[in-house]
Amino acid sequence: MLTKFFVFLRLSAGFVFAASGFIKLMQPTQNFLSAIQSYELLGGTPAVLLAKTMPWAEFIVGVFLIVGLWSRISILILWLFNTVFIGVVSYALIRRLPIQDCGCFGDSFSLPPQKILCLDIALWFVFLSLAAFFDRSKHYGLDKYFED
């Protein structure tokens, strides 16, 4: 029963990131670039590069987590992304930037920074659980076909 719970967490976390990346990929890069620039941390070429690559990274690594391929590294990468997101959103809130939408899910739906910070913190603990109980979370995935 506990194993199924951790598999559910793995699938859910993977879906959040795969969906987030996919939604941004289906929209013009300029939309996500505007969201990045609203945090006033990156501009110019670094912001453009991030706007073009981050959706792909979220989508691909999220799919890997869903199918259970390279699960351990997928968990660690998404946990790192999530930790950075927490820092960026927290810093924007501390600076009281007038951000109405986090930009996390493109234009599909809007979440204010306070709500996305709560979601990101919850996801952070999901990744902690997945890493701590990795043997339970890797079930029903493709990793078993590539183990020694």
C-alpha positions as CSV (number, residue, x, y, z in Angstrom):
1,M,0.0,0.0,0.0
2,L,2.8,2.4,0.9
3,T,4.6,1.6,-2.4
4,K,1.5,2.7,-4.4
5,F,1.5,6.0,-2.4
6,F,5.1,6.7,-3.4
7,V,4.4,5.7,-7.0
8,F,1.4,8.1,-7.0
9,L,3.7,10.9,-5.7
10,R,6.2,10.2,-8.4
11,L,3.6,10.2,-11.1
12,S,2.0,13.4,-9.7
13,A,5.2,15.3,-9.5
14,G,6.3,14.2,-12.9
15,F,2.9,15.2,-14.3
16,V,3.1,18.7,-12.8
17,F,6.5,19.3,-14.5
18,A,5.7,17.6,-17.8
19,A,2.4,19.5,-18.1
20,S,4.1,22.8,-17.1
21,G,6.8,22.3,-19.8
22,F,4.3,21.1,-22.4
23,I,2.0,24.1,-21.9
24,K,4.9,26.5,-22.3
25,L,6.2,24.7,-25.4
26,M,2.8,25.1,-27.1
27,Q,2.8,28.9,-26.6
28,P,5.1,31.5,-28.0
29,T,8.5,31.7,-26.3
30,Q,7.9,35.4,-25.7
31,N,5.1,34.6,-23.2
32,F,7.5,32.7,-20.9
33,L,10.3,35.2,-21.5
34,S,8.0,38.0,-20.3
35,A,7.3,36.0,-17.1
36,I,11.0,35.4,-16.5
37,Q,11.8,39.1,-17.0
38,S,9.0,40.1,-14.5
39,Y,11.1,38.6,-11.7
40,E,13.9,41.1,-12.6
41,L,16.7,38.6,-12.1
42,L,17.7,37.8,-15.7
43,G,17.6,39.8,-18.8
44,G,19.0,39.7,-22.3
45,T,20.5,36.5,-23.7
46,P,20.4,34.5,-20.4
47,A,16.7,35.2,-20.1
48,V,16.1,34.2,-23.7
49,L,18.1,31.0,-23.3
50,L,16.2,30.1,-20.2
51,A,12.9,30.8,-21.9
52,K,13.8,28.5,-24.8
53,T,15.3,25.6,-22.8
54,M,13.5,25.4,-19.4
55,P,10.2,24.2,-20.9
56,W,12.0,21.4,-22.7
57,A,13.9,20.4,-19.6
58,E,10.7,20.4,-17.5
59,F,8.8,18.4,-20.1
60,I,11.5,15.8,-20.8
61,V,12.5,15.2,-17.1
62,G,8.9,15.2,-16.1
63,V,8.1,12.5,-18.6
64,F,11.1,10.5,-17.5
65,L,9.8,10.6,-13.9
66,I,6.3,9.6,-15.1
67,V,7.6,6.5,-17.0
68,G,10.2,5.7,-14.3
69,L,13.2,6.1,-16.5
70,W,16.3,7.4,-14.8
71,S,14.1,8.1,-11.8
72,R,16.8,8.9,-9.3
73,I,18.4,11.6,-11.5
74,S,15.0,12.8,-12.6
75,I,13.9,13.3,-9.0
76,L,17.2,15.2,-8.2
77,I,16.9,17.4,-11.3
78,L,13.3,18.4,-10.6
79,W,14.1,18.8,-6.9
80,L,16.8,21.3,-7.9
81,F,14.5,23.1,-10.3
82,N,11.9,23.3,-7.6
83,T,14.4,24.6,-5.0
84,V,15.4,27.4,-7.4
85,F,11.8,28.2,-8.1
86,I,11.1,28.5,-4.3
87,G,14.1,30.9,-4.1
88,V,13.1,33.0,-7.1
89,V,9.4,33.3,-6.0
90,S,10.4,34.0,-2.4
91,Y,12.8,36.7,-3.5
92,A,10.1,38.3,-5.7
93,L,7.7,38.3,-2.8
94,I,10.3,39.9,-0.4
95,R,10.9,42.6,-3.0
96,R,7.2,43.1,-3.4
97,L,7.4,42.9,-7.2
98,P,4.0,43.5,-8.9
99,I,3.8,39.9,-10.3
100,Q,0.2,38.7,-10.8
101,D,1.1,35.4,-12.5
102,C,4.0,33.2,-11.8
103,G,4.3,32.1,-15.5
104,C,4.7,28.5,-14.4
105,F,1.9,27.1,-16.6
106,G,2.0,29.6,-19.4
107,D,-1.2,31.3,-20.3
108,S,-3.3,28.3,-19.5
109,F,-4.1,29.3,-16.0
110,S,-2.8,31.9,-13.6
111,L,-1.4,31.4,-10.1
112,P,-0.3,34.3,-8.0
113,P,3.2,34.0,-6.5
114,Q,1.9,33.3,-3.0
115,K,-0.1,30.3,-4.2
116,I,2.7,28.9,-6.4
117,L,5.1,29.3,-3.4
118,C,2.8,27.0,-1.4
119,L,2.7,24.5,-4.3
120,D,6.5,24.6,-4.7
121,I,7.1,24.0,-1.0
122,A,4.7,21.1,-1.1
123,L,6.5,19.7,-4.1
124,W,9.8,20.2,-2.4
125,F,8.6,17.8,0.4
126,V,7.3,15.4,-2.2
127,F,10.8,15.2,-3.8
128,L,12.3,14.8,-0.3
129,S,10.0,11.8,0.2
130,L,10.7,10.4,-3.2
131,A,14.4,10.6,-2.6
132,A,14.2,9.2,0.9
133,F,12.0,6.3,-0.1
134,F,13.4,5.8,-3.6
135,D,13.1,2.0,-3.5
136,R,9.3,2.4,-3.0
137,S,8.9,5.2,-5.6
138,K,10.7,3.4,-8.4
139,H,8.1,0.6,-8.8
140,Y,6.0,0.4,-11.9
141,G,8.7,2.1,-13.9
142,L,11.2,1.4,-16.7
143,D,14.3,1.6,-14.4
144,K,13.9,-2.1,-13.6
145,Y,14.8,-3.0,-17.2
146,F,18.1,-1.2,-16.9
147,E,19.3,-2.3,-13.5
148,D,22.4,-4.4,-13.2
